[in-house]
Amino acid sequence: MNALVSSLLVLTFACTRECPKLQPADPCKDPVVATVADAAAATTSSLYRETLDFVRLGYGDSHDLYVRSLEFQTECLSTSLMQQALRLVPDYNAFEGAKVADGIEKLRGEIMCWQFGREGSPVIYMQIPYWQSQAEKACPALHDKENAPPCPKSDDDRRLTEAEVADLTNRAKTLFRNLHADEIGFHQIATNTMRVWWD
């Protein structure tokens, strides 16, 4: 549990126990005091909010902001969070965020994670799993939590075959070609990572 959340929980508990007439603060009127019932949910919502804020700043020119970043990349994201991030960029030349977000639904559960950013223009990194247990569908809840432990390996876990990797790769390439990506290829070092870029 994050130290700040832990401190707020202790502080809130101490105040309400020692000052029974004190009512919990209204977070809309007093944003400094907060009561957190579920720290894990708060951490997840913080991850979502901070990731989306990060993308919004990176694409500040699409949001009437005075800042932007032409070179940035998110951490690994679940498909759900990736779709939200993509929708923050309505269009950028041939890139249409909502269409790309809808398109990656076809690959939900089959990949390890997504990364979104900008290399001048929109860029996506898609990590293909080496093992079945690394795919999002193997443990979807863990892919939506900050600092989640790795998925537990089961006795029937196995490495993906070359044919399975080729099939996933070909379907992803077809999807991104249909979404008008200008470059589709693999990272030179992380060979399980597909790079998709729009000019």
Beta strands, then each sheet from edge to edge (+ up, - down):
strand 1: 71-73
strand 2: 113-119
strand 3: 122-127
strand 4: 183-186
strand 5: 193-197
sheet 1: 1+ 2- 3+ 5- 4+
end
